[in-house]
């Protein structure tokens, strides 16, 4: 068995799909943290807000919200238009 064959097998399972989802979410969280710091400076709320925003599937909407937010607090309750 190769690493690729094992990865292909797990990619077809619920566990594998969950790991992929978690990996994407962590990548989005890192990106959002960087964007938030660039926009609002170093604030202790940023890691928690980035984690919350990373749960949404519409990355483009999240990035637009970060860009348009007048204050960091505006993002603590924000949700994309297509998600509750």
The first five atom37 places (N, CA, C, CB, O) and aatype in JSON, in Angstrom:
{
  "aatype": [20, 20, 20, 20, 20, 20, 20, 20, 20, 20, 20, 20, 20, 20, 20, 20, 20, 20, 20, 20, 20, 20, 20, 20, 20, 20, 20, 20, 20, 20, 20, 20, 20, 20, 20, 20, 20, 20, 20, 20, 20, 20, 20, 20, 20, 20, 20, 20, 20, 20, 20, 20, 20, 20, 20, 20, 20, 20, 20, 20, 20, 20, 20, 20, 20, 20, 20, 20, 20, 20, 20, 20, 20, 20, 20, 20, 20, 20, 20, 20, 20, 20, 20, 20],
  "atom_mask": [
    [1, 1, 1, 1, 1],
    [1, 1, 1, 1, 1],
    [1, 1, 1, 1, 1],
    [1, 1, 1, 1, 1],
    [1, 1, 1, 1, 1],
    [1, 1, 1, 1, 1],
    [1, 1, 1, 1, 1],
    [1, 1, 1, 1, 1],
    [1, 1, 1, 1, 1],
    [1, 1, 1, 1, 1],
    [1, 1, 1, 1, 1],
    [1, 1, 1, 1, 1],
    [1, 1, 1, 1, 1],
    [1, 1, 1, 1, 1],
    [1, 1, 1, 1, 1],
    [1, 1, 1, 1, 1],
    [1, 1, 1, 1, 1],
    [1, 1, 1, 1, 1],
    [1, 1, 1, 1, 1],
    [1, 1, 1, 1, 1],
    [1, 1, 1, 1, 1],
    [1, 1, 1, 1, 1],
    [1, 1, 1, 1, 1],
    [1, 1, 1, 1, 1],
    [1, 1, 1, 1, 1],
    [1, 1, 1, 1, 1],
    [1, 1, 1, 1, 1],
    [1, 1, 1, 1, 1],
    [1, 1, 1, 1, 1],
    [1, 1, 1, 1, 1],
    [1, 1, 1, 1, 1],
    [1, 1, 1, 1, 1],
    [1, 1, 1, 1, 1],
    [1, 1, 1, 1, 1],
    [1, 1, 1, 1, 1],
    [1, 1, 1, 1, 1],
    [1, 1, 1, 1, 1],
    [1, 1, 1, 1, 1],
    [1, 1, 1, 1, 1],
    [1, 1, 1, 1, 1],
    [1, 1, 1, 1, 1],
    [1, 1, 1, 1, 1],
    [1, 1, 1, 1, 1],
    [1, 1, 1, 1, 1],
    [1, 1, 1, 1, 1],
    [1, 1, 1, 1, 1],
    [1, 1, 1, 1, 1],
    [1, 1, 1, 1, 1],
    [1, 1, 1, 1, 1],
    [1, 1, 1, 1, 1],
    [1, 1, 1, 1, 1],
    [1, 1, 1, 1, 1],
    [1, 1, 1, 1, 1],
    [1, 1, 1, 1, 1],
    [1, 1, 1, 1, 1],
    [1, 1, 1, 1, 1],
    [1, 1, 1, 1, 1],
    [1, 1, 1, 1, 1],
    [1, 1, 1, 1, 1],
    [1, 1, 1, 1, 1],
    [1, 1, 1, 1, 1],
    [1, 1, 1, 1, 1],
    [1, 1, 1, 1, 1],
    [1, 1, 1, 1, 1],
    [1, 1, 1, 1, 1],
    [1, 1, 1, 1, 1],
    [1, 1, 1, 1, 1],
    [1, 1, 1, 1, 1],
    [1, 1, 1, 1, 1],
    [1, 1, 1, 1, 1],
    [1, 1, 1, 1, 1],
    [1, 1, 1, 1, 1],
    [1, 1, 1, 1, 1],
    [1, 1, 1, 1, 1],
    [1, 1, 1, 1, 1],
    [1, 1, 1, 1, 1],
    [1, 1, 1, 1, 1],
    [1, 1, 1, 1, 1],
    [1, 1, 1, 1, 1],
    [1, 1, 1, 1, 1],
    [1, 1, 1, 1, 1],
    [1, 1, 1, 1, 1],
    [1, 1, 1, 1, 1],
    [1, 1, 1, 1, 1]
  ],
  "atom_positions": [
    [[0.85, -1.19, 0.0], [0.0, 0.0, 0.0], [0.88, 1.24, 0.0], [-0.96, 0.01, 1.23], [1.88, 1.33, 0.71]],
    [[0.48, 2.19, -0.81], [1.2, 3.46, -0.84], [0.44, 4.48, 0.0], [1.37, 3.96, -2.31], [-0.72, 4.28, 0.36]],
    [[1.1, 5.56, 0.3], [0.45, 6.66, 1.03], [-0.74, 7.17, 0.22], [1.45, 7.81, 1.32], [-1.79, 7.47, 0.77]],
    [[-0.56, 7.27, -1.08], [-1.62, 7.76, -1.95], [-2.85, 6.85, -1.92], [-1.12, 7.9, -3.39], [-3.98, 7.33, -1.9]],
    [[-2.62, 5.53, -1.91], [-3.75, 4.61, -1.9], [-4.49, 4.65, -0.56], [-3.28, 3.18, -2.19], [-5.72, 4.55, -0.52]],
    [[-3.75, 4.8, 0.52], [-4.38, 4.92, 1.84], [-5.18, 6.22, 1.91], [-3.31, 4.88, 2.99], [-6.31, 6.24, 2.4]],
    [[-4.59, 7.32, 1.41], [-5.29, 8.61, 1.4], [-6.54, 8.54, 0.55], [-4.36, 9.73, 0.89], [-7.59, 9.06, 0.94]],
    [[-6.46, 7.9, -0.6], [-7.62, 7.76, -1.48], [-8.72, 6.96, -0.8], [-7.22, 7.08, -2.8], [-9.9, 7.29, -0.92]],
    [[-8.34, 5.9, -0.08], [-9.32, 5.11, 0.65], [-10.03, 5.95, 1.71], [-8.65, 3.89, 1.3], [-11.26, 5.98, 1.76]],
    [[-9.26, 6.64, 2.55], [-9.86, 7.43, 3.62], [-10.64, 8.62, 3.08], [-8.8, 7.91, 4.57], [-11.59, 9.07, 3.72]],
    [[-10.27, 9.13, 1.93], [-10.99, 10.24, 1.34], [-12.42, 9.86, 0.98], [-10.26, 10.74, 0.1], [-13.28, 10.73, 0.83]],
    [[-12.68, 8.57, 0.84], [-14.02, 8.08, 0.5], [-14.84, 7.72, 1.74], [-13.92, 6.87, -0.42], [-15.95, 7.21, 1.61]],
    [[-14.3, 7.96, 2.92], [-15.01, 7.63, 4.15], [-15.48, 8.91, 4.84], [-14.11, 6.81, 5.11], [-15.01, 10.0, 4.52]],
    [[-16.41, 8.77, 5.78], [-16.87, 9.92, 6.55], [-15.74, 10.52, 7.36], [-18.03, 9.52, 7.49], [-15.62, 11.74, 7.47]],
    [[-14.91, 9.67, 7.92], [-13.76, 10.15, 8.7], [-12.83, 10.97, 7.81], [-12.99, 8.97, 9.35], [-12.38, 12.05, 8.2]],
    [[-12.55, 10.46, 6.64], [-11.68, 11.17, 5.71], [-12.27, 12.51, 5.3], [-11.41, 10.33, 4.48], [-11.55, 13.51, 5.24]],
    [[-13.56, 12.54, 5.01], [-14.21, 13.79, 4.63], [-14.18, 14.8, 5.78], [-15.66, 13.52, 4.21], [-14.02, 16.0, 5.55]],
    [[-14.33, 14.32, 7.0], [-14.27, 15.21, 8.17], [-12.86, 15.78, 8.32], [-14.67, 14.45, 9.45], [-12.71, 16.96, 8.64]],
    [[-11.85, 14.97, 8.09], [-10.47, 15.46, 8.18], [-10.2, 16.52, 7.11], [-9.48, 14.29, 8.04], [-9.51, 17.51, 7.38]],
    [[-10.72, 16.31, 5.92], [-10.57, 17.3, 4.86], [-11.26, 18.59, 5.26], [-11.14, 16.76, 3.52], [-10.7, 19.68, 5.1]],
    [[-12.48, 18.5, 5.77], [-13.23, 19.68, 6.21], [-12.48, 20.44, 7.29], [-14.62, 19.28, 6.72], [-12.38, 21.67, 7.24]],
    [[-11.94, 19.7, 8.26], [-11.19, 20.34, 9.34], [-9.94, 21.03, 8.81], [-10.82, 19.3, 10.4], [-9.58, 22.12, 9.26]],
    [[-9.28, 20.4, 7.86], [-8.08, 21.0, 7.26], [-8.4, 22.29, 6.54], [-7.43, 20.02, 6.31], [-7.68, 23.29, 6.66]],
    [[-9.49, 22.27, 5.78], [-9.9, 23.5, 5.08], [-10.26, 24.6, 6.08], [-11.11, 23.22, 4.16], [-9.87, 25.75, 5.91]],
    [[-10.99, 24.21, 7.11], [-11.41, 25.19, 8.13], [-10.18, 25.81, 8.81], [-12.32, 24.52, 9.18], [-10.14, 27.02, 9.04]],
    [[-9.19, 24.98, 9.13], [-7.97, 25.5, 9.76], [-7.23, 26.45, 8.82], [-7.05, 24.35, 10.18], [-6.69, 27.46, 9.26]],
    [[-7.19, 26.11, 7.54], [-6.55, 27.0, 6.57], [-7.28, 28.33, 6.45], [-6.48, 26.33, 5.21], [-6.65, 29.38, 6.38]],
    [[-8.6, 28.27, 6.42], [-9.39, 29.51, 6.37], [-9.18, 30.33, 7.64], [-10.89, 29.19, 6.17], [-9.05, 31.55, 7.59]],
    [[-9.14, 29.64, 8.77], [-8.94, 30.34, 10.04], [-7.62, 31.11, 10.03], [-8.97, 29.34, 11.21], [-7.57, 32.26, 10.45]],
    [[-6.56, 30.48, 9.56], [-5.25, 31.14, 9.48], [-5.32, 32.37, 8.56], [-4.18, 30.16, 8.97], [-4.79, 33.43, 8.89]],
    [[-5.96, 32.2, 7.42], [-6.09, 33.31, 6.47], [-6.88, 34.45, 7.07], [-6.74, 32.83, 5.17], [-6.49, 35.61, 6.96]],
    [[-8.0, 34.14, 7.69], [-8.84, 35.18, 8.28], [-8.11, 35.9, 9.41], [-10.16, 34.58, 8.79], [-8.27, 37.11, 9.59]],
    [[-7.33, 35.17, 10.18], [-6.57, 35.78, 11.27], [-5.6, 36.82, 10.69], [-5.79, 34.7, 12.08], [-5.47, 37.92, 11.23]],
    [[-4.92, 36.47, 9.61], [-3.99, 37.4, 8.97], [-4.73, 38.63, 8.43], [-3.23, 36.7, 7.82], [-4.3, 39.76, 8.63]],
    [[-5.85, 38.39, 7.76], [-6.63, 39.51, 7.21], [-7.15, 40.42, 8.31], [-7.79, 38.98, 6.38], [-7.12, 41.64, 8.18]],
    [[-7.64, 39.83, 9.39], [-8.16, 40.63, 10.5], [-7.06, 41.46, 11.16], [-8.81, 39.72, 11.54], [-7.28, 42.63, 11.48]],
    [[-5.9, 40.88, 11.35], [-4.79, 41.64, 11.94], [-4.35, 42.77, 11.02], [-3.6, 40.72, 12.24], [-4.04, 43.87, 11.49]],
    [[-4.31, 42.51, 9.72], [-3.92, 43.55, 8.77], [-4.93, 44.7, 8.79], [-3.8, 42.98, 7.36], [-4.55, 45.87, 8.63]],
    [[-6.19, 44.38, 8.97], [-7.25, 45.39, 8.92], [-7.45, 46.11, 10.24], [-8.56, 44.75, 8.49], [-7.68, 47.32, 10.26]],
    [[-7.37, 45.37, 11.37], [-7.73, 45.95, 12.67], [-6.6, 45.98, 13.69], [-8.87, 45.19, 13.24], [-6.82, 46.4, 14.83]],
    [[-5.42, 45.55, 13.31], [-4.31, 45.55, 14.25], [-4.33, 44.3, 15.11], [-4.35, 46.8, 15.12], [-5.11, 43.38, 14.88]],
    [[-3.47, 44.29, 16.1], [-3.34, 43.12, 16.97], [-4.34, 43.23, 18.12], [-1.88, 42.98, 17.52], [-4.11, 43.98, 19.07]],
    [[-5.42, 42.5, 18.03], [-6.48, 42.53, 19.03], [-6.67, 41.12, 19.59], [-7.82, 43.07, 18.43], [-6.65, 40.16, 18.82]],
    [[-6.84, 40.99, 20.9], [-6.97, 39.65, 21.48], [-8.23, 38.89, 21.04], [-6.97, 39.77, 22.97], [-8.29, 37.67, 21.22]],
    [[-9.21, 39.58, 20.47], [-10.43, 38.91, 19.99], [-10.22, 38.2, 18.65], [-11.55, 39.93, 19.86], [-11.01, 37.33, 18.29]],
    [[-9.19, 38.56, 17.93], [-9.01, 38.1, 16.56], [-8.98, 36.58, 16.42], [-7.75, 38.67, 16.0], [-9.67, 36.05, 15.55]],
    [[-8.23, 35.84, 17.22], [-8.23, 34.38, 17.04], [-9.63, 33.76, 17.17], [-7.31, 33.73, 18.06], [-9.98, 32.86, 16.41]],
    [[-10.4, 34.22, 18.13], [-11.75, 33.69, 18.33], [-12.67, 34.06, 17.17], [-12.33, 34.19, 19.65], [-13.46, 33.23, 16.71]],
    [[-12.58, 35.29, 16.7], [-13.41, 35.72, 15.57], [-13.01, 34.96, 14.3], [-13.28, 37.25, 15.35], [-13.88, 34.54, 13.54]],
    [[-11.72, 34.77, 14.08], [-11.25, 34.03, 12.9], [-11.76, 32.59, 12.94], [-9.72, 34.04, 12.81], [-12.16, 32.05, 11.92]],
    [[-11.73, 31.98, 14.11], [-12.23, 30.6, 14.27], [-13.72, 30.54, 13.94], [-11.97, 30.09, 15.71], [-14.16, 29.62, 13.25]],
    [[-14.49, 31.51, 14.42], [-15.92, 31.55, 14.15], [-16.19, 31.73, 12.66], [-16.57, 32.68, 14.95], [-17.04, 31.04, 12.09]],
    [[-15.49, 32.65, 12.03], [-15.7, 32.93, 10.61], [-15.3, 31.73, 9.74], [-14.91, 34.16, 10.19], [-15.89, 31.53, 8.68]],
    [[-14.33, 30.96, 10.17], [-13.86, 29.81, 9.39], [-14.91, 28.71, 9.3], [-12.58, 29.25, 10.01], [-14.79, 27.83, 8.44]],
    [[-15.91, 28.74, 10.14], [-16.97, 27.72, 10.09], [-17.92, 27.92, 8.92], [-17.75, 27.73, 11.39], [-18.63, 26.99, 8.53]],
    [[-17.95, 29.13, 8.35], [-18.85, 29.42, 7.24], [-18.23, 28.91, 5.94], [-19.14, 30.93, 7.14], [-17.02, 28.99, 5.74]],
    [[-19.07, 28.39, 5.07], [-18.57, 27.79, 3.83], [-18.3, 28.82, 2.72], [-19.56, 26.78, 3.32], [-17.57, 28.52, 1.78]],
    [[-18.86, 30.01, 2.82], [-18.7, 31.02, 1.77], [-17.51, 31.93, 2.08], [-20.0, 31.86, 1.63], [-17.67, 33.0, 2.67]],
    [[-16.32, 31.48, 1.68], [-15.09, 32.22, 1.98], [-15.11, 33.62, 1.36], [-13.88, 31.45, 1.47], [-14.63, 34.58, 1.97]],
    [[-15.66, 33.74, 0.17], [-15.71, 35.05, -0.49], [-16.55, 36.04, 0.32], [-16.28, 34.92, -1.91], [-16.17, 37.2, 0.46]],
    [[-17.68, 35.59, 0.86], [-18.53, 36.46, 1.68], [-17.81, 36.87, 2.96], [-19.85, 35.75, 2.02], [-17.93, 38.01, 3.4]],
    [[-17.07, 35.95, 3.55], [-16.33, 36.26, 4.78], [-15.26, 37.3, 4.5], [-15.69, 34.98, 5.37], [-15.12, 38.27, 5.24]],
    [[-14.51, 37.11, 3.43], [-13.45, 38.07, 3.09], [-14.04, 39.44, 2.78], [-12.63, 37.56, 1.89], [-13.47, 40.46, 3.19]],
    [[-15.15, 39.47, 2.08], [-15.82, 40.76, 1.82], [-16.29, 41.41, 3.11], [-17.02, 40.56, 0.88], [-16.18, 42.62, 3.26]],
    [[-16.8, 40.61, 4.04], [-17.25, 41.16, 5.33], [-16.07, 41.74, 6.11], [-17.96, 40.07, 6.17], [-16.19, 42.8, 6.71]],
    [[-14.95, 41.04, 6.1], [-13.75, 41.56, 6.79], [-13.34, 42.88, 6.16], [-12.58, 40.54, 6.71], [-13.01, 43.84, 6.87]],
    [[-13.37, 42.94, 4.84], [-12.97, 44.15, 4.12], [-13.9, 45.32, 4.39], [-12.92, 43.88, 2.63], [-13.46, 46.47, 4.47]],
    [[-15.19, 45.04, 4.54], [-16.18, 46.11, 4.7], [-16.51, 46.48, 6.14], [-17.43, 45.71, 4.01], [-17.12, 47.52, 6.39]],
    [[-16.12, 45.65, 7.09], [-16.47, 45.92, 8.49], [-15.84, 47.23, 8.96], [-16.0, 44.75, 9.4], [-14.66, 47.49, 8.73]],
    [[-16.64, 48.03, 9.61], [-16.15, 49.3, 10.14], [-15.39, 49.11, 11.45], [-17.3, 50.27, 10.35], [-14.53, 49.9, 11.8]],
    [[-15.73, 48.04, 12.16], [-15.07, 47.73, 13.42], [-15.03, 46.22, 13.6], [-15.79, 48.42, 14.63], [-15.86, 45.5, 13.06]],
    [[-14.06, 45.76, 14.36], [-13.9, 44.32, 14.6], [-15.15, 43.74, 15.26], [-12.68, 44.06, 15.48], [-15.52, 42.59, 14.98]],
    [[-15.79, 44.49, 16.11], [-16.99, 44.02, 16.8], [-18.14, 43.7, 15.84], [-17.46, 45.05, 17.8], [-19.01, 42.89, 16.16]],
    [[-18.15, 44.31, 14.67], [-19.2, 44.04, 13.69], [-19.14, 42.61, 13.18], [-19.08, 45.01, 12.52], [-20.13, 42.09, 12.66]],
    [[-17.98, 41.96, 13.32], [-17.83, 40.59, 12.81], [-18.15, 39.52, 13.84], [-16.42, 40.4, 12.31], [-18.17, 38.34, 13.52]],
    [[-18.4, 39.92, 15.09], [-18.66, 38.92, 16.13], [-20.02, 38.26, 15.97], [-18.57, 39.55, 17.5], [-20.22, 37.13, 16.42]],
    [[-20.97, 38.94, 15.34], [-22.31, 38.38, 15.13], [-22.66, 38.22, 13.65], [-23.34, 39.27, 15.81], [-23.76, 37.79, 13.33]],
    [[-21.74, 38.56, 12.77], [-22.01, 38.53, 11.33], [-22.2, 37.09, 10.85], [-20.86, 39.19, 10.56], [-21.53, 36.17, 11.3]],
    [[-23.14, 36.94, 9.93], [-23.32, 35.65, 9.24], [-23.52, 35.95, 7.75], [-24.55, 34.85, 9.83], [-24.08, 36.98, 7.39]],
    [[-23.06, 35.03, 6.89], [-23.29, 35.24, 5.45], [-24.77, 35.21, 5.14], [-22.54, 34.17, 4.63], [-25.54, 34.57, 5.86]],
    [[-25.19, 35.87, 4.09], [-26.61, 35.92, 3.74], [-27.24, 34.54, 3.49], [-26.79, 36.77, 2.52], [-28.44, 34.37, 3.67]],
    [[-26.43, 33.57, 3.07], [-26.99, 32.25, 2.74], [-26.95, 31.27, 3.89], [-26.24, 31.67, 1.58], [-27.44, 30.14, 3.75]],
    [[-26.38, 31.67, 5.03], [-26.28, 30.74, 6.16], [-26.92, 31.37, 7.4], [-24.79, 30.37, 6.45], [-26.84, 32.58, 7.58]],
    [[-27.54, 30.57, 8.24], [-28.16, 31.1, 9.45], [-27.13, 31.49, 10.5], [-29.12, 30.09, 10.04], [-27.49, 31.96, 11.58]]
  ]
}
